[in-house]
Amino acid sequence: TPLFHIAGTAPALGMMILGGSIAITGEFNTSEFWAKVRETESSIAFLMGVMASFLIKTGDLPDPSDMNLRHILLVPLDTDGMKLGKAMGAPPLVCQAPLPMR
């Protein structure tokens, strides 16, 4: 998620406010994703669009007990995102803006 977009800025600012930390990595790559989660000791992963689908379709999910991952933040939350959260023992969260009211 680009940091110039609210979807990238909000989680980064939230972690700073809470005294947490963030890991900013390069482009998304299914073959490197879990190694980066493990290496950065991430407790929350933020996935956009079809990233969860790409990870599920590899069929190569790591053992959840080898990671600190507690939640997966998904935008939008879809069936593959739910499957990924269940498989990784990391309940998915969804971030969705409220619809404007008239």
N, CA, C and O of each residue as an XYZ file, in Angstrom:
408
protein
N       0.847     -1.173      0.000
C       0.000      0.000      0.000
C       0.892      1.235      0.000
O       1.776      1.355      0.848
N       0.678      2.138     -0.922
C       1.519      3.339     -0.955
C       1.266      4.229      0.263
O       0.129      4.370      0.711
N       2.324      4.819      0.787
C       2.194      5.672      1.974
C       1.520      7.005      1.671
O       1.112      7.703      2.599
N       1.392      7.379      0.391
C       0.684      8.611      0.081
C      -0.831      8.417      0.127
O      -1.579      9.392      0.043
N      -1.290      7.178      0.259
C      -2.717      6.861      0.331
C      -3.095      6.618      1.787
O      -2.280      6.103      2.552
N      -4.300      6.975      2.181
C      -4.743      6.812      3.567
C      -4.640      5.362      4.028
O      -4.420      5.103      5.212
N      -4.797      4.413      3.105
C      -4.704      2.999      3.481
C      -3.292      2.630      3.931
O      -3.114      1.672      4.684
N      -2.302      3.368      3.483
C      -0.931      3.142      3.935
C      -0.545      4.040      5.084
O       0.209      3.637      5.970
N      -1.059      5.258      5.074
C      -0.713      6.236      6.104
C      -1.352      5.921      7.452
O      -0.689      6.021      8.485
N      -2.625      5.542      7.460
C      -3.350      5.337      8.722
C      -2.702      4.262      9.609
O      -2.477      4.521     10.792
N      -2.395      3.070      9.086
C      -1.741      2.078      9.952
C      -0.373      2.548     10.458
O      -0.012      2.293     11.607
N       0.386      3.233      9.596
C       1.706      3.722     10.003
C       1.573      4.748     11.126
O       2.285      4.667     12.127
N       0.676      5.703     10.968
C       0.477      6.716     12.004
C      -0.078      6.091     13.288
O       0.310      6.476     14.391
N      -0.976      5.138     13.136
C      -1.537      4.461     14.311
C      -0.461      3.781     15.135
O      -0.469      3.881     16.362
N       0.464      3.092     14.484
C       1.546      2.426     15.208
C       2.461      3.443     15.886
O       2.924      3.213     17.003
N       2.721      4.562     15.221
C       3.555      5.600     15.826
C       2.892      6.172     17.071
O       3.546      6.376     18.094
N       1.594      6.427     16.980
C       0.848      6.972     18.118
C       0.853      5.991     19.287
O       0.971      6.396     20.443
N       0.726      4.705     18.985
C       0.683      3.676     20.027
C       2.065      3.253     20.520
O       2.181      2.443     21.440
N       3.105      3.802     19.906
C       4.460      3.429     20.305
C       4.926      2.127     19.699
O       5.903      1.537     20.161
N       4.240      1.677     18.675
C       4.609      0.441     18.007
C       5.624      0.695     16.913
O       6.232      1.763     16.852
N       5.799     -0.268     16.068
C       6.718     -0.119     14.945
C       6.073     -0.708     13.694
O       5.126     -1.491     13.771
N       6.605     -0.316     12.551
C       6.103     -0.842     11.281
C       7.291     -1.326     10.462
O       8.409     -0.835     10.613
N       7.036     -2.275      9.612
C       8.050     -2.764      8.683
C       7.600     -2.390      7.279
O       6.546     -2.827      6.819
N       8.391     -1.595      6.616
C       8.089     -1.208      5.241
C       9.015     -2.019      4.343
O      10.237     -1.882      4.402
N       8.422     -2.853      3.523
C       9.211     -3.714      2.644
C       8.987     -3.304      1.199
O       8.199     -2.403      0.913
N       9.667     -3.953      0.317
C       9.508     -3.659     -1.107
C       8.191     -4.187     -1.633
O       7.229     -4.355     -0.884
N       8.157     -4.444     -2.906
C       6.935     -4.906     -3.554
C       6.478     -6.252     -2.992
O       7.272     -7.028     -2.460
N       5.186     -6.501     -3.123
C       4.604     -7.748     -2.646
C       5.072     -8.898     -3.524
O       5.032     -8.822     -4.752
N       5.518     -9.971     -2.864
C       5.977    -11.152     -3.570
C       5.530    -12.372     -2.764
O       5.949    -12.547     -1.620
N       4.694    -13.202     -3.347
C       4.147    -14.335     -2.596
C       5.243    -15.265     -2.081
O       5.106    -15.831     -0.996
N       6.307    -15.429     -2.824
C       7.354    -16.363     -2.393
C       8.204    -15.816     -1.248
O       8.896    -16.585     -0.581
N       8.168    -14.509     -1.005
C       8.958    -13.902      0.062
C       8.117    -13.402      1.228
O       8.664    -13.045      2.272
N       6.802    -13.369      1.071
C       5.931    -12.738      2.064
C       6.094    -13.321      3.464
O       6.325    -12.575      4.416
N       5.979    -14.638      3.605
C       6.015    -15.248      4.943
C       7.384    -15.105      5.586
O       7.480    -14.962      6.805
N       8.445    -15.141      4.787
C       9.789    -14.924      5.337
C       9.910    -13.510      5.904
O      10.542    -13.305      6.940
N       9.303    -12.539      5.224
C       9.338    -11.161      5.721
C       8.515    -11.011      6.990
O       8.918    -10.296      7.907
N       7.364    -11.678      7.056
C       6.541    -11.640      8.269
C       7.337    -12.211      9.432
O       7.342    -11.644     10.525
N       7.996    -13.312      9.202
C       8.803    -13.968     10.249
C      10.002    -13.093     10.634
O      10.270    -12.883     11.817
N      10.712    -12.591      9.638
C      11.924    -11.787      9.864
C      11.622    -10.507     10.644
O      12.399    -10.115     11.516
N      10.509     -9.861     10.339
C      10.156     -8.602     11.000
C       9.379     -8.816     12.295
O       9.059     -7.859     13.000
N       9.078    -10.080     12.604
C       8.311    -10.431     13.798
C       6.973     -9.685     13.847
O       6.527     -9.240     14.905
N       6.351     -9.562     12.678
C       5.088     -8.823     12.556
C       3.955     -9.523     13.298
O       3.817    -10.745     13.238
N       3.153     -8.735     13.992
C       1.972     -9.279     14.664
C       0.702     -8.997     13.858
O      -0.327     -9.639     14.069
N       0.779     -8.037     12.940
C      -0.350     -7.712     12.061
C       0.190     -7.563     10.645
O       1.211     -6.908     10.437
N      -0.481     -8.158      9.679
C      -0.133     -7.994      8.268
C      -1.285     -7.267      7.587
O      -2.450     -7.588      7.822
N      -0.966     -6.300      6.753
C      -1.970     -5.513      6.037
C      -1.913     -5.922      4.573
O      -0.913     -5.693      3.894
N      -2.999     -6.532      4.090
C      -3.062     -7.007      2.705
C      -4.144     -6.272      1.932
O      -5.229     -6.017      2.454
N      -3.850     -5.940      0.713
C      -4.799     -5.261     -0.166
C      -5.267     -6.201     -1.274
O      -4.532     -7.078     -1.727
N      -6.503     -5.989     -1.691
C      -7.027     -6.680     -2.864
C      -6.864     -8.184     -2.842
O      -7.310     -8.853     -1.911
N      -6.229     -8.709     -3.862
C      -6.141    -10.158     -4.044
C      -4.901    -10.784     -3.412
O      -4.606    -11.948     -3.685
N      -4.174    -10.057     -2.583
C      -2.959    -10.615     -1.975
C      -3.265    -11.887     -1.188
O      -2.503    -12.852     -1.259
N      -4.362    -11.902     -0.444
C      -4.736    -13.106      0.317
C      -5.001    -14.266     -0.630
O      -4.615    -15.399     -0.342
N      -5.647    -14.000     -1.741
C      -5.914    -15.048     -2.741
C      -4.618    -15.617     -3.283
O      -4.485    -16.833     -3.422
N      -3.654    -14.748     -3.594
C      -2.359    -15.217     -4.097
C      -1.692    -16.134     -3.075
O      -1.149    -17.177     -3.439
N      -1.730    -15.748     -1.790
C      -1.078    -16.543     -0.743
C      -1.778    -17.887     -0.544
O      -1.113    -18.910     -0.375
N      -3.112    -17.894     -0.564
C      -3.871    -19.138     -0.407
C      -3.579    -20.085     -1.571
O      -3.407    -21.287     -1.369
N      -3.523    -19.545     -2.780
C      -3.356    -20.388     -3.968
C      -1.971    -21.006     -4.089
O      -1.789    -21.947     -4.861
N      -0.987    -20.500     -3.342
C       0.336    -21.127     -3.395
C       0.285    -22.500     -2.739
O       1.065    -23.388     -3.081
N      -0.650    -22.671     -1.784
C      -0.753    -23.940     -1.070
C       0.425    -24.200     -0.147
O       0.592    -25.308      0.361
N       1.239    -23.178      0.068
C       2.460    -23.320      0.862
C       2.419    -22.374      2.063
O       3.247    -21.471      2.181
N       1.448    -22.589      2.950
C       1.328    -21.733      4.122
C       2.225    -22.264      5.239
O       2.288    -23.472      5.463
N       2.911    -21.373      5.933
C       3.808    -21.819      6.998
C       3.033    -22.233      8.249
O       1.833    -21.987      8.368
N       3.744    -22.859      9.165
C       3.164    -23.231     10.451
C       2.933    -21.954     11.258
O       3.891    -21.234     11.543
N       1.684    -21.654     11.633
C       1.392    -20.426     12.368
C       2.156    -20.305     13.684
O       2.408    -19.191     14.144
N       2.527    -21.422     14.294
C       3.238    -21.354     15.572
C       4.663    -20.824     15.411
O       5.317    -20.504     16.403
N       5.150    -20.729     14.170
C       6.485    -20.189     13.910
C       6.488    -18.669     13.785
O       7.530    -18.069     13.523
N       5.330    -18.048     13.972
C       5.221    -16.599     13.756
C       4.513    -15.910     14.903
O       3.868    -16.542     15.740
N       4.653    -14.585     14.917
C       3.963    -13.744     15.901
C       2.640    -13.207     15.369
O       1.968    -12.437     16.055
N       2.260    -13.598     14.166
C       1.093    -13.033     13.500
C      -0.178    -13.279     14.309
O      -0.522    -14.425     14.602
N      -0.877    -12.192     14.672
C      -2.112    -12.296     15.445
C      -3.341    -11.885     14.643
O      -4.438    -12.383     14.894
N      -3.169    -10.992     13.689
C      -4.287    -10.526     12.861
C      -3.804    -10.248     11.448
O      -2.633     -9.950     11.213
N      -4.733    -10.353     10.522
C      -4.497     -9.939      9.144
C      -5.547     -8.880      8.831
O      -6.747     -9.141      8.910
N      -5.088     -7.690      8.475
C      -5.971     -6.595      8.099
C      -6.162     -6.671      6.593
O      -5.193     -6.599      5.837
N      -7.415     -6.818      6.154
C      -7.715     -7.010      4.740
C      -8.661     -5.945      4.215
O      -9.643     -5.592      4.868
N      -8.356     -5.440      3.033
C      -9.232     -4.498      2.349
C      -9.305     -4.910      0.891
O      -8.291     -4.802      0.201
N     -10.413     -5.366      0.384
C     -11.636     -5.728      1.107
C     -11.514     -7.141      1.688
O     -10.674     -7.931      1.258
N     -12.343     -7.436      2.646
C     -12.382     -8.770      3.244
C     -13.189     -9.676      2.313
O     -14.339     -9.376      1.992
N     -12.585    -10.781      1.882
C     -13.284    -11.701      0.985
C     -13.115    -13.139      1.492
O     -12.524    -13.365      2.547
N     -13.627    -14.084      0.749
C     -13.596    -15.491      1.151
C     -12.169    -15.999      1.334
O     -11.879    -16.684      2.314
N     -11.277    -15.670      0.400
C      -9.892    -16.119      0.531
C      -9.222    -15.483      1.747
O      -8.393    -16.118      2.398
N      -9.570    -14.252      2.052
C      -9.038    -13.601      3.242
C      -9.475    -14.306      4.516
O      -8.694    -14.451      5.457
N     -10.722    -14.741      4.539
C     -11.229    -15.497      5.688
C     -10.494    -16.838      5.803
O     -10.124    -17.252      6.902
N     -10.284    -17.511      4.673
C      -9.557    -18.790      4.667
C      -8.130    -18.601      5.173
O      -7.634    -19.400      5.967
N      -7.481    -17.546      4.712
C      -6.103    -17.282      5.113
C      -6.022    -17.016      6.619
O      -5.155    -17.555      7.306
N      -6.926    -16.186      7.120
C      -6.938    -15.897      8.551
C      -7.134    -17.145      9.385
O      -6.470    -17.330     10.405
N      -8.040    -17.995      8.954
C      -8.310    -19.237      9.688
C      -7.089    -20.163      9.643
O      -6.692    -20.718     10.668
N      -6.504    -20.324      8.474
C      -5.346    -21.207      8.321
C      -4.157    -20.734      9.140
O      -3.378    -21.551      9.631
N      -4.007    -19.413      9.294
C      -2.856    -18.867     10.002
C      -3.154    -18.585     11.475
O      -2.278    -18.122     12.206
N      -4.383    -18.861     11.915
C      -4.731    -18.589     13.298
C      -4.691    -17.104     13.605
O      -4.432    -16.706     14.741
N      -4.945    -16.286     12.598
C      -4.894    -14.827     12.713
C      -6.230    -14.265     12.231
O      -6.408    -14.028     11.036
N      -7.166    -14.053     13.150
C      -8.480    -13.583     12.722
C      -8.385    -12.338     11.847
O      -7.733    -11.362     12.217
N      -9.037    -12.374     10.687
C      -8.975    -11.213      9.809
C      -9.787    -10.043     10.344
O     -10.857    -10.214     10.927
N      -9.254     -8.871     10.133
C      -9.938     -7.627     10.453
C     -10.191     -6.918      9.136
O      -9.444     -7.088      8.173
N     -11.234     -6.134      9.103
C     -11.524     -5.394      7.872
C     -11.532     -3.911      8.184
O     -12.037     -3.473      9.218
N     -10.968     -3.163      7.277
C     -10.935     -1.714      7.415
C     -11.801     -1.170      6.296
O     -11.483     -1.327      5.117
N     -12.879     -0.540      6.665
C     -13.793     -0.048      5.640
C     -14.326      1.303      6.066
O     -14.785      1.471      7.196
N     -14.266      2.253      5.174
C     -14.766      3.594      5.472
C     -16.296      3.583      5.445
O     -16.901      2.887      4.629
N     -16.917      4.355      6.338
C     -18.382      4.438      6.292
C     -18.849      5.142      5.022
O     -18.154      6.003      4.483
N     -20.017      4.769      4.560
C     -20.576      5.425      3.381
C     -21.060      6.811      3.749
O     -21.596      7.012      4.839
N     -20.878      7.780      2.847
C     -21.341      9.149      3.155
C     -22.862      9.169      3.290
O     -23.568      8.463      2.570
N     -23.347      9.968      4.202
C     -24.794     10.088      4.430
C     -25.259     11.408      3.838
O     -24.539     12.406      3.872
N     -26.460     11.403      3.299
C     -27.036     12.645      2.746
C     -28.236     13.031      3.537
O     -28.871     14.044      3.241
